[in-house]
Amino acid sequence: MQNKLITLDKAKKEVERMQRYIEMVENYEADTLEKWIIKKYALTNSIKNILEEAAIEGITYNNLPLDRNYISSVINGKPTDELHRILRLGYRQKIKPNKKNHKRFGR
């Protein structure tokens, strides 16, 4: 992690933002399969880990094991709440191709 200079005010605001996020994730009601996926993604940021945990817990969708496409479609789908909105934005940034690398050969 880089050491960036930050003002005390900005640091306090970042701590408050992170605390709100922590509380949002910890208090998230995973009462549907989609919300279970959202919460697990908030905890791990890993579709692979969600697949592994679903297999261990015997979680299925239409009596079939969860797959990467279904999990991705839930995360990338229309946000149903604030946590989903935050994770969807982060997921899209994570999967977006790095434009610098794609422009390397163009002018």
MONORWO-V64747 format. One record per residue. N is the residue number from 1. RES is the residue in one letter. PSI is psi as a letter, one per 40 degrees, with the letter a starting at -180 (none if undefined). D_LAST is the distance of its C-alpha to the last C-alpha in Angstrom with 2 decimals. Layout:
N,RES,PSI,D_LAST + N,RES,PSI,D_LAST
This chain:
1,M,h,32.29 + 2,Q,i,31.02 + 3,N,h,33.54 + 4,K,i,32.31 + 5,L,i,34.59 + 6,I,i,35.96 + 7,T,i,38.68 + 8,L,d,41.93 + 9,D,d,41.53 + 10,K,d,38.12 + 11,A,d,39.61 + 12,K,d,42.59 + 13,K,d,40.48 + 14,E,d,38.42 + 15,V,d,41.71 + 16,E,d,43.07 + 17,R,d,40.01 + 18,M,d,40.25 + 19,Q,d,44.03 + 20,R,d,43.63 + 21,Y,d,41.23 + 22,I,d,43.70 + 23,E,d,46.55 + 24,M,d,44.64 + 25,V,d,43.96 + 26,E,d,47.44 + 27,N,e,49.17 + 28,Y,h,47.07 + 29,E,h,49.44 + 30,A,g,48.19 + 31,D,e,50.69 + 32,T,i,48.58 + 33,L,d,46.43 + 34,E,d,43.28 + 35,K,d,44.32 + 36,W,d,45.23 + 37,I,d,41.68 + 38,I,d,40.26 + 39,K,d,42.62 + 40,K,d,41.94 + 41,Y,d,38.18 + 42,A,d,38.85 + 43,L,d,40.94 + 44,T,d,38.70 + 45,N,f,35.11 + 46,S,h,35.48 + 47,I,d,35.94 + 48,K,d,37.34 + 49,N,d,40.02 + 50,I,d,40.91 + 51,L,d,41.38 + 52,E,d,43.59 + 53,E,d,45.67 + 54,A,d,46.12 + 55,A,d,47.37 + 56,I,d,49.78 + 57,E,e,51.07 + 58,G,f,51.30 + 59,I,h,49.14 + 60,T,i,48.24 + 61,Y,h,46.82 + 62,N,f,48.96 + 63,N,e,50.84 + 64,L,i,47.72 + 65,P,i,46.01 + 66,L,i,43.01 + 67,D,i,39.67 + 68,R,d,36.13 + 69,N,d,35.13 + 70,Y,d,38.05 + 71,I,d,37.47 + 72,S,d,33.78 + 73,S,d,34.83 + 74,V,d,37.38 + 75,I,d,35.04 + 76,N,e,32.29 + 77,G,i,34.92 + 78,K,h,36.07 + 79,P,h,37.31 + 80,T,e,41.09 + 81,D,a,41.53 + 82,E,d,39.95 + 83,L,d,39.48 + 84,H,d,37.85 + 85,R,d,35.46 + 86,I,d,34.49 + 87,L,d,34.07 + 88,R,d,32.07 + 89,L,d,29.55 + 90,G,d,29.38 + 91,Y,d,29.20 + 92,R,d,26.26 + 93,Q,d,24.37 + 94,K,d,25.45 + 95,I,e,24.28 + 96,K,h,20.97 + 97,P,i,18.11 + 98,N,h,16.28 + 99,K,d,12.99 + 100,K,d,11.64 + 101,N,d,12.45 + 102,H,d,10.91 + 103,K,e,7.33 + 104,R,d,7.92 + 105,F,e,6.84 + 106,G,i,3.79 + 107,R,none,0.00
